[in-house]
Amino acid sequence: MAFNGNGEFTRLHQWVVDKSQHKQIDAQRFDDEEDGIVEGLSNLVLKDGTQITTATIPFASGIKLNDGTVSAPSIAILGDTDTGFYRIGDDNIGLAVGGVKKVDFGTATASINAPLALATPLATTYGGLGTATANSCRVFTSASQTIATASDTAITFPSESFDAKAMHGTSSSAGLNTKINIIQSGVYLITGTITPYVLLDLEGGQTISVAIKKNGTTYLAKSSARYPLLGAALFLSTSITTSAIASLTAGDYVQLVGRCSAKSVQIAVDGSQFGSGFPNVLTSFSASRIYA
């Protein structure tokens, strides 16, 4: 064996030693020595690439390669030479498949230039924290309420469509049923709708507004509708919806508030004023975490 276990070439015979021991030159000993040299040379990795290694080679200090190209990557598959990694530029590596760049790795981003097929579909989640953390809440009211003039009236919501994270309370104590509380910080989509029931001969001639308010002080969104004053005893009921996308912090809360410019009015809650029922939709409020 020409190389020992440490990768060192070892000779079978020492001719100087043979001379000192008065050994004659022997053809067999000479052939054995040269056979070892041939075996050693045959196990070398040649720089012209004509030999293939037969085992994993551990490099103590890493390896350095040429840049390669998208059609001939510097790190490629032996039987598929146009597939592998190559250098696009400084701090920029590309992955080529079939001579076409499929992934571009940079210092800030990695872009994929092909459709991403998942063996297992991603789970649908609420609020971006998994199916067990549904940071989403929708509430509604089934009791008629009065919207006051010249000041905000916080709409009460004693009923819930869904509220997996206990973001809302149905009790009227301390105004709990007027609030949707933020449990998990993030960006939320908030939507609210009220449907004023306006008698135009008595309550018309004014503007009615609905707004989303954060922590009782900050307006996040507002919508308004103008109701005409008519002499006939007619009513007009139009849903007013407002929505906001806002960054909220755990501990914040949002409310839906209404305001009349001149005279207080009632809000329609179930559509009975119209001769048919529309439960849970005429006055409702929701907040859903859409991303972190």
N, C-alpha and C positions, 0 to 999 in steps of 0.2 A: 504494500500500500504506500503510494508516493507521499500522500499528505496524512499527517496524524490528526487526532480529533480537535486540535487547536488551529487547523488550517496551515500548519507549517510543513514545508517540503522536507522529507527525510530520505537520506541516502541509505542504500542497503550495505554498501562496502566503502571502505576508506583505503584508497590505493597506497597512501603513505604508510598506513598501518600494515597493509599487506607486505610492503617492501621491508619494513622493520622486522616482520615475522618470517621473512624469506619465503613468502608464498609466490608461486609462479603465476603469471598471467593465465587466466582460465577463461575460455570462451563462454562457458555457461554463466560464470560470475559476471562477465562483461555484459552478456545479453540481459541478465537479470537487472543490472544497474540501468541499462539504457531503456529496458521495458518500463522501469519505474519513472524515468524521465518522460517517456511517451504518455504514460498514464497521467502524470501530473499536468502536462501540457493540454491533454484532452479535457481536463476538468476546469480549465480556465475559461472565463467569459471574455470573448473577443470584442474589441471595439467596433468591428465592422458588422456586428449583428448576425454573424453566420451561425452562432450557437444559441441554443435555448437552455436556460437553466432547468435543472431537474428537481430543485427544492427551493424553499423560501430563503432569500438572502437577507440577513439582518444588517442594515446600514447603521453604523454607530453615529454618524453625523448628518443623516439625511441625504437626499440626492437633489441634483439640480438638472433641469431639463430645458430644452429649447422651448420657445413660445408655442409652437404648433399653430395650426390654423383650424378653421371650422370644418374644412374638408379632410384635414389630416391632423387630428389632435395629438398633442405630445404624450398624453396618457390614453392609450387606446387598447381595444381588444385585439388579440392576435389575429383572429379570423374575421374581424370586422373593423378595419382600420379607419373608417370614417365616423366612428362612434367613440366618444370619450371626452376628456377635459383638455382645454387649451386656454392660453392667456389672451384675453381681449386687449387689455391695456394695464396701466398701473392699478394695482389693487382691484382687479376685475378679471374674474374667471368665467368661462363659458362651458356649458355642457352641450355637446353636439350629438345628434342622433341621425345617422344616415347623411352626414354632411350638412345638416341644418341645425342652427342654434335653437335649442329648446329651453334652456335655463340660463339666465344671466345673473351671476352673483357679484354684487358690488358691496361697498362698505356700508351703505345705508339701506339698500333694498335688494331683494332678489325677485326678478321677474320671470314668470313662466310664459313661454310663447306657444302654448298648446292647451287644449281643453284639459281640465283636471277631472279625472274619473276616479271616484272613491269606491273601494270595494264594499265598504259599509257606509250607508248614508248618514250624514250628520243628524243628530237628534234635534228636533224642533224645540226651542227653549223660549221661556219668557225672561226678559230682562238680562240676558247674556250671562247668567250664572248657573245655568243648568236647569233641568226640569223640576228639581226639588226646590228651587228658589224662584217663585213666580212673583216678581215685583210688578204686579199689575192689579188694578182695582177698578171696578165699575159699579156705580151706585145710582139710585133713582128715587123719585118720590112719588107716592100715590095719594098724597094729601095736599089739598089746595093751600096755597100760601099767598100772602100779600107782599107786593114789592112797593117799598116806601118811596117817597119823593126826597130829592136833594141829599140823600145819603145812601150808602151801600147797604143792601139787605143780603146777608149771607143766606143762601138757600140751604134748607135742611134736607138731608137724604136719609130717611129712616130704613131704607131697603137696599139690599145689595144683589147685584147679578153674580159677581164673583169677587173674592178678596182672600186669596190664599195666604198672604203675609200679614193679615190683621192690620191693614193700612188705614182702616176706617172703623169708626164706632157708631152703632145705631142709636145709642143713648143720646138724649138731648142735654145731658149734664155737661156743663162747661163747654157747650157748643161742639161736642164730639162729632155729632152727626152732620156738621157743616164742613168737616175737614177730611182731606185725604193726606195722611201722614207719610213722609218719606222714610223708609226703613234702610234702604241701600242707596248710597250716593251714586249718581250717574246722570245721564241725559234722558229726560222723560218727554213723551208726547202726552199732552194734556188737552182734553176736549170737553166742552160743556155746552148744553143746550137748555134754553128755557122757551116756553110758549105762552106769552101773555095773552089773556082773554080780555079784549078791550071793547067796551060799549062806546061806540063812536060819538053818540050824542052827549054822553056824560064825561068820558075819559079820553076822548080823542084830542087832536091838536097838540101832541107832545111826542117826545123822543124817549124810547125805552132802550136801555143799554144792558148788556151782560158782559162781565169781565172775569178773568182768572186772576186771582190775587195770591201772592206768596207771603206767608208769615203775617198776614193781616195788614201789610203796608205796601208791598211792591206789586204793581200791575204788570202782568206778563202778557196779556192780550185783552182786546176789547172789541165788541161789535155792537152796532146800534141799528134800530129801525124806527122810522117816523110813521106815526099813526094819525090820519087826518081827523078833523072835527067835522062831523056831519049832523044835520038836524034830525035825521031819522034815527029811530031806536034800532040800530044795527050793531052787530059785533064784528070785529076783525081779529083773527088769531093767526099770527105768523111766527113760526119757530125762528129763534135767533141763536146761532151757533158761533162759538169762538174757540180757537185752539192755539196752542203754543208749544214750541219745542224749547225746553229750558234745562240748564245744568242745575241740579238740585243736590243738596247735601243731606245726609242722614240727620234727622231732627227737624228739617224744614216741614212745612205743611202748605197745602194749596186749598183755596176755597173758590166756589163759584158765587159771584155776587150780581145782584140786579139793582137797577136804579131807574126811577121815573123822573122826568124833568118837571112835571106839573102836578099830576094826580096819581095817587096810588092805584094799582090794578092787581087783579088776581092772575095767577098763572094756571094754565090748563095742565092737567096731570094725566088724564086717561082718555081724552077724546070724547067723553060723554057729552060735552057741550056741542059737538058736531053731529051727534046722533049715532056714532059708532065708536068702538073702543080702540085705543092705541096704547096699551099698557107699556110702561117702562121706557118709553122713548121720548115723550114730549118734554120732560124735564129730567135730564140725566147728566152725569159727570163721571169722567174716567181719567186715569193716569197710568201709563205703562212705561217702564224703563226700556229704552231701545238700544242703548249701548253705554259703556263705561265712560 
